[in-house]
Amino acid sequence: MNDALQTLLTATLWAAVLRIATPLIFAMLGELICERAGIVNLGIEGIMTVGALTAWFCVHAGFGLWTAWLIAAFAGACFGFFHGIFSISMAQSQHVTGLGVTLLATGLSSFVYRIAVPGTASPPTIVAFAPLNLPWLDSPFLAATAPSYLAIGLVLLVAYVLRFTPLGLAIRLVGEHPQGAAAQGIDVIAIRYGCLTVGSALMALGGAFLSTAAFNSFVINMVQGRGWMALALVVFGAWRPGTALLGALLYAWFDAYQLRLQTLLPGVPYQLFLMLPYLLAIAAMVPMARRAIGPHALMTPFIKGER
C-alpha cells in the first residue's frame, strides 16, 4: 500500500499523465469546436487514424516532424470537409455520415499502410518528438514533448476565441439558433464548414501525436477508442474547453496510475486494471453529464429559410 501511495508522487507518473492526455486534448478540442457549431462529428475515430498514418508516413518518407503534422492536419480537414458535404450541404444524418467517415477513413488507412509497407513483419520506426529540454522547464514533472504544450496552448486559445471574440459569438449563435444567426447576416453554412474542417484537423493531430510522439511507429488499431473517449469528454466538460481539459487529465491520471498498479499488485488480474480508468472516468462523468446542456441546434440540419 505504501508503494502505491508513493507512486502518486513520482515525476514519471505525472509526465505520463500529460503524455496520455495529449491526443485526447487535441481530439476533444476538435469535437468541441464542431459541436459548438451544431455538428456532431462521429468520424473522429477514423480521422485520428488517418492523422496517425499520415504523420508517420510523411516522417518515414523524409519530411520534418512539424511538416508531417501540417500534412496530417490537412488530411483531417479534407475528411471534415467531406463530412460537411453530406451533413451540412445535403442535410443528411450527422450520425450516419460520421460513422461512414470513420469506416472510410479507417479502411483507407489500413489499405494505404499495406500498400506502403508490404510484407513488413513489424512497422518501421521513425525519430519521434523528444521531451523539451528548456532551462525554465527543467523539472521531471514537466517532462513533455512540444506537441503536449501546444495542446494546452490550444485549449486556452479556443476558450478565448469562443468566449471573447466576434467569431466565437458567431459560432455559439450558429450552434444555438442557426436561423437567428442567419437573420443577423451570419453565414451559417460557412461557419459550420469552417468549424468542421478545423475541428477535424485538430482530431488528426491527436492521431499524429500517437505515431510521432507517444510512439515512433504506426499500428492499424493504435487509436483504440480514444476518439469515443474524446466525445465523452466534450459532454463531461459541458462544451467548455477548460472543464473538458480537466476531464482529459483525470482520465489520463487513471490510465497512468493503473499501469503502475499492475506491477505493484501482480496477483490481481490485469484486466481489472485495464477496466479501472474507464470505470472511474464514467463514475466521474455521469454526474457532470446529467447537468450538462448542449447547444440547442446540435444535430439539427440547417436549411436556409426554414423556421
Helices and strands as residue ranges (DSSP letters): H 2-7, H 11-36, H 44-60, H 65-84, I 85-89, H 94-116, G 135-137, G 140-142, H 146-164, H 166-176, H 178-183, H 188-209, I 210-214, H 226-236, H 241-264, H 270-291
